[in-house]
Every structure is written in structure tokens, then in C-alpha cells.
Amino acid sequence: MNNSERERHDIIMLRILDEISRESLITQRTLSSRLNIALGLVNSYIKRLAKKGYVKITKGPMNRVKYALTPKGFTHRVGLTYNYMQSSISFFKDARGRIDEIYRKMRVAGVKNILIWGDGEVAELCYISLRGLPLNLVGIIDSQSEGKDFFGYRIYTYEDAPGLDYDAILIASFSDNNLERIKSLGIDEKKIYSL
């Protein structure tokens, strides 16, 4: 199992343990819906958690299944939470360093006006990192939120991008799909900066 698979596995286990600690009579179908994973996968995780002694399974009222975190399960949940927090902090430190480096390159290139492509958590981090720098945020580009605002800035659609006045676009994502979308709009590649 590689690191990303291990992290995904640990996050699912943590989320299941969290849900069970909140609601002992929770159904596997409800867990499946809340975690947005297949019902069979939930069943597999519950069995694994019970086999390892992290969860105790008993009959509840009206023959419903009742789950309880064991002391060993509580300790495991704390460890998973700690690892998740460490991983998140490391991710944000890395992302912040990459963003700061991109902004440095933009300033060296004489960029003044920028667009941020995307409106998720990475875009929020880009916005926060932008504050206090001699760069002007023109707006945000995202297909999902047209007309809404992002920290007081307008969110434009992809099709609006070619008509806006900017020196650079910062792709606020670690995915490569956005680059192809931007190129398809005929935007000069020299204006594109990606993390």
C-alpha cells in the first residue's frame, strides 16, 4: 500500500470511528452515505475494526446493530486524528511554500494583475498568501460559482477569462486538468502559473 492509499485508508477508518463515537446505532447505509463510499466498503471496514478490537458490535433495540468504541478503538482514533492533523499541517506548509514561490516569480516577471483559477481551499490559501504583496487580484475563475463572490471578489466563468484584463493566471489546484482547459480558451501560456 503506497502513502496516498494508506492516508485514504486511515481517513476512512477515522471517519467511521468518529461517526460511531457520535451515534452508536448508526446504520452501515448511513455511514456509506455520510462518507460517500460504497456500502460493501463500509461493511469491510466495520468488520476489520471489530476484528482488531477497536469496535464492539452488539444487538440494540429492535434487533438493530449497535457499535461501541472500545478503549483500544478510542486510542486508535486519537492516533489517527494526530496523524491526520500532522499530514494536513504538512500539506498546507508545502502548499504555502509553493504559492509564495509562484508569487515571487510573478513579481520578478513584472506581473501586477492576476486571476486565481479555482475557488476551493487551495484558492483560499492563494488569496491569503496574496495579502500584503504588490499584486492585484482581478477575480476568480470557476465554472461552479458564477456571479457569487470570493472574499469580495467576483467569480467569473471559464468563458469570461479571455475578456478580462490580467497579466497572469494562477491555477489554484494541484491537478493538471485545469491547464488543458485554460489552453483550450486560447490563453497565452506565458501568463499561466501553476502550483
C-alpha positions as CSV (number, residue, x, y, z in Angstrom):
1,M,0.0,0.0,0.0
2,N,1.5,3.3,-1.0
3,N,1.3,6.5,1.1
4,S,-1.8,8.0,-0.6
5,E,-3.6,4.7,-0.3
6,R,-2.6,4.4,3.4
7,E,-3.8,8.0,4.0
8,R,-7.1,7.3,2.4
9,H,-7.5,4.1,4.4
10,D,-6.7,5.9,7.6
11,I,-9.1,8.8,6.8
12,I,-11.9,6.3,6.2
13,M,-11.2,4.5,9.4
14,L,-11.0,7.7,11.3
15,R,-14.3,9.0,9.9
16,I,-16.0,5.7,10.7
17,L,-14.7,5.7,14.3
18,D,-15.8,9.4,14.6
19,E,-19.4,8.6,13.4
20,I,-19.6,5.5,15.7
21,S,-18.5,7.6,18.7
22,R,-21.3,10.1,18.0
23,E,-24.1,7.6,17.2
24,S,-23.8,4.0,18.3
25,L,-27.0,2.9,16.5
26,I,-25.8,4.3,13.1
27,T,-26.5,2.0,10.2
28,Q,-23.9,1.0,7.6
29,R,-26.1,2.6,4.9
30,T,-26.0,5.9,6.8
31,L,-22.2,5.6,7.2
32,S,-22.0,4.9,3.4
33,S,-24.0,8.0,2.6
34,R,-22.1,10.3,5.1
35,L,-18.7,9.1,4.0
36,N,-19.6,8.8,0.3
37,I,-18.2,5.3,0.0
38,A,-19.8,2.0,-1.1
39,L,-21.9,0.1,1.4
40,G,-19.7,-3.0,0.9
41,L,-16.6,-1.0,1.7
42,V,-18.2,0.3,5.0
43,N,-19.1,-3.3,5.9
44,S,-15.5,-4.4,5.2
45,Y,-14.1,-1.6,7.4
46,I,-16.5,-2.3,10.2
47,K,-15.5,-6.0,10.2
48,R,-11.8,-5.0,10.2
49,L,-12.3,-2.6,13.1
50,A,-14.2,-5.2,15.1
51,K,-11.5,-7.9,14.3
52,K,-8.8,-5.5,15.6
53,G,-10.7,-4.9,18.8
54,Y,-11.4,-1.2,18.0
55,V,-15.2,-1.6,17.8
56,K,-17.6,-3.9,19.7
57,I,-20.7,-5.0,17.9
58,T,-23.9,-5.9,19.8
59,K,-27.6,-6.1,19.2
60,G,-29.5,-2.9,20.0
61,P,-33.2,-2.3,20.3
62,M,-35.5,-4.0,17.7
63,N,-32.6,-6.2,16.5
64,R,-30.6,-3.2,15.3
65,V,-26.8,-3.4,15.4
66,K,-25.1,-1.3,17.9
67,Y,-21.5,-0.2,17.7
68,A,-19.3,0.9,20.6
69,L,-15.8,2.2,20.5
70,T,-13.5,0.1,22.8
71,P,-10.7,1.7,24.8
72,K,-8.3,0.3,22.2
73,G,-10.5,1.9,19.5
74,F,-10.5,5.2,21.3
75,T,-6.7,5.2,21.5
76,H,-6.5,4.2,17.8
77,R,-8.9,7.1,16.9
78,V,-6.7,9.6,18.8
79,G,-3.6,8.3,16.9
80,L,-5.4,8.6,13.5
81,T,-6.5,12.1,14.4
82,Y,-3.0,13.1,15.3
83,N,-1.6,11.7,12.1
84,Y,-4.3,13.4,10.0
85,M,-3.6,16.7,11.6
86,Q,0.2,16.3,11.1
87,S,-0.4,15.4,7.4
88,S,-2.8,18.4,6.9
89,I,-0.3,20.8,8.5
90,S,2.5,19.4,6.3
91,F,0.3,19.7,3.2
92,F,-0.6,23.4,4.0
93,K,3.1,24.3,4.8
94,D,4.1,22.7,1.4
95,A,1.3,24.5,-0.4
96,R,2.1,27.8,1.2
97,G,5.8,27.5,0.2
98,R,4.8,26.7,-3.4
99,I,2.4,29.6,-3.6
100,D,5.0,32.0,-2.1
101,E,7.5,30.9,-4.7
102,I,5.0,31.4,-7.6
103,Y,4.2,34.9,-6.3
104,R,7.9,35.6,-6.2
105,K,8.3,34.5,-9.8
106,M,5.3,36.7,-10.8
107,R,6.8,39.8,-9.2
108,V,10.2,39.1,-10.9
109,A,8.3,38.8,-14.2
110,G,6.6,42.2,-13.6
111,V,3.1,40.8,-13.1
112,K,0.7,43.2,-11.5
113,N,-2.9,41.9,-12.1
114,I,-3.7,38.2,-11.5
115,L,-6.7,35.9,-11.8
116,I,-6.9,32.9,-9.5
117,W,-8.3,29.8,-11.3
118,G,-10.5,27.8,-8.9
119,D,-12.4,28.6,-5.7
120,G,-11.6,25.8,-3.3
121,E,-9.3,25.6,-0.2
122,V,-6.1,26.0,-2.3
123,A,-7.6,29.2,-3.8
124,E,-8.3,30.4,-0.3
125,L,-4.7,29.8,0.6
126,C,-3.6,31.6,-2.6
127,Y,-5.8,34.6,-1.6
128,I,-4.5,34.7,2.0
129,S,-0.9,34.4,0.7
130,L,-1.5,37.3,-1.7
131,R,-2.4,39.8,1.0
132,G,0.3,42.4,1.5
133,L,2.0,41.7,-1.8
134,P,2.2,44.2,-4.7
135,L,-0.1,42.1,-6.8
136,N,-3.7,43.0,-7.6
137,L,-6.4,40.2,-7.6
138,V,-8.7,40.9,-10.6
139,G,-11.1,38.0,-9.7
140,I,-11.6,34.2,-9.5
141,I,-12.3,31.8,-12.4
142,D,-14.6,28.8,-11.6
143,S,-17.4,27.1,-13.5
144,Q,-19.4,26.2,-10.4
145,S,-19.9,29.6,-8.8
146,E,-20.6,32.2,-11.5
147,G,-21.8,35.5,-10.1
148,K,-21.1,34.7,-6.5
149,D,-18.2,36.3,-4.6
150,F,-15.0,35.1,-3.1
151,F,-13.8,37.3,-0.2
152,G,-15.5,40.2,-2.0
153,Y,-14.1,39.3,-5.5
154,R,-16.3,38.3,-8.3
155,I,-16.2,34.7,-9.6
156,Y,-16.2,34.5,-13.4
157,T,-16.8,31.6,-15.7
158,Y,-14.1,30.0,-17.8
159,E,-15.5,31.7,-20.9
160,D,-15.1,35.1,-19.2
161,A,-11.3,34.7,-18.8
162,P,-10.2,35.8,-22.3
163,G,-12.1,39.1,-22.0
164,L,-10.6,40.1,-18.6
165,D,-7.6,42.4,-18.1
166,Y,-4.9,40.5,-16.3
167,D,-1.1,39.8,-16.5
168,A,-1.2,36.2,-15.1
169,I,-3.4,33.3,-14.1
170,L,-2.6,31.3,-11.0
171,I,-4.0,27.8,-11.2
172,A,-5.1,27.1,-7.6
173,S,-5.0,23.4,-7.8
174,F,-2.5,20.5,-7.8
175,S,-4.4,18.9,-10.7
176,D,-3.3,19.1,-14.3
177,N,-6.8,19.1,-15.8
178,N,-7.1,22.9,-15.5
179,L,-4.1,23.6,-17.6
180,E,-5.7,21.9,-20.6
181,R,-9.0,23.8,-20.0
182,I,-7.1,27.2,-20.0
183,K,-5.1,26.3,-23.1
184,S,-8.4,25.4,-24.9
185,L,-9.5,29.0,-24.3
186,G,-6.5,30.3,-26.3
187,I,-4.9,32.0,-23.3
188,D,-1.2,32.7,-23.7
189,E,0.8,30.0,-21.9
190,K,3.3,32.6,-20.7
191,K,0.6,34.0,-18.5
192,I,-0.2,30.7,-16.8
193,Y,1.4,29.9,-13.4
194,S,0.6,26.6,-11.7
195,L,1.4,25.1,-8.4
